[in-house]
Amino acid sequence: MEKAIIIKNLTKKYKLYNDTKERIFDLVSPKSYGKDFYALMDVNFEANHGEVVGFIGINGSGKSTLSNIIAGIVPESSGSIQVNGQTALIAVAAGLKNDLSGRDNIELKLLMLGFGKEEIKNLEPDIIEFSELGEFIDQPVKSYSSGMRSRLGFAISVNVNPDILIIDEALSVGDKAFAEKSLNKMKEFKREGKTMIFVSHSIGQMKRFCDKILWLEFGMVKAYGTVKEVIPKYERFLSKWQVMKKKERENYKKSVLENRLRILQGVETNQDLEIDEFYNKKYNNDYIESPISILGHIRAGVSYIYPSPKNSTKGELSNKYKNAVYFIKKQATYNNELYYLLSNQPSSIKGIIGWMKAEDLSVHRHVVVDKDLKIFQIKGIGKAFNMPWGGQRNCVFDDLSEFENREFTVNKTELVGRNVWYRGKLNGNHVWIHQNHLI
């Protein structure tokens, strides 16, 4: 099969400066100023025509940098890249001019892509219709929300019919209905045999849509293979990374980079440091328990709930607890395995369900932002739950369309991962509604 993308030994280096003076000195002086920062280092991978490749990795791993290089927006520092076909990058606000209206941005973007006036005239109605921006299409883009910007960028890119489509977190903002519509359009492209690069933090979307996964870790390729090969490894990594303290994360990153440098220098064989190995050195075989405040739900597949980490041979199947969100109030490490204590109440004493292995749970940090009163308006899309972050069994109202434009008084705001959830009363029920479904 012909290759759509071939990348060999690709590196991207930036210079970090403390101030403008240092930047100027670096331009005019033979002495080197500033600090080298490697956003990507020795990246190798290939994608065939018609494949959908997902880029995964924690924030700062180099996913967007690699996407921009493939799209031709950012040049590589060294190495080689071969892209066979026209590319289109879809990212929040990518290439949009804030002072221009949505309509003007459509025309400008299409002109830059080489379309003539008649072609632009024919494409414009389809782009506007797909974006669902309505009368906002003639308003300045600087007045758009991130979801509206994403809609416009997505609508332009999919309607120019590129050979290689690069979607960088464009489906992480906006409402669920538009995300589903966009995914359906991407499925249509997939059936047409187009190559796609899909950057997202959503493991669920990756599993549903991608053929292969490229896992980037601190600017380097950690793994590249099928979804079944790579995603389980990444989920095990996340289960440990998400609960590590800032200093532990810094130490792990330092160890990974030092190890990779030794590999590149030929001092060691090509064997990357695993987070399990890092944990093994840190915890040995001791039992360590500590409080924590995160939310979690049980992943698909066979898993068990144990009375304690030290008694993990007598577990019960977790099936009856699935499709719901739980409070996780403690974590414990035993025999180099990380465990979480599940509770259906915000307490480490009341409502205890039991302990589970971290790799069997999907978790997010949970922070109470405030308990201030706020008044919102319900958009009429999405769902309402009795727990932030949702969960099928936590659903109170599965369709908010009947509450469209109703006033919603909020008495508590919480952050789950990167998402804001608001609690208020709806038809006598205390419910949580996601930020994207409120005005």
Protein Blocks (a to p, Z undefined) as FASTA:
>chain_A
ZZfbdcehiacdddddfbfklmmmmmmpmbdgdjdddfbghiacdddehiacddeddehi
lmmmmmmmmnomaccfbdcdddedddddddehihiafkbcfklmmmmmmmmnopafklmm
mmmmmmmmmnonmjmlmpcfklpcfklmmmmmmmmmmmnopabdcdehklmgccfklmmm
mmmmmmmmmmnopacddddfblklmmmmmmbdcddeehiafbgcdfklmmmmmmmmmmmm
mmpcfklmmmmmmmmmmmmmmmmnomaccddddfklmmmmmnmmaccddddddddddded
jddddfbfklmmbccdfklmgoiacddfbdcdeehiacddddfbdcfkgopabdcdfklp
ccdddddfblcdcddddehgajddfbehiajklpmblcfklmgoiacddfbdcdehjacc
ddddeehiacdddfklcZZ
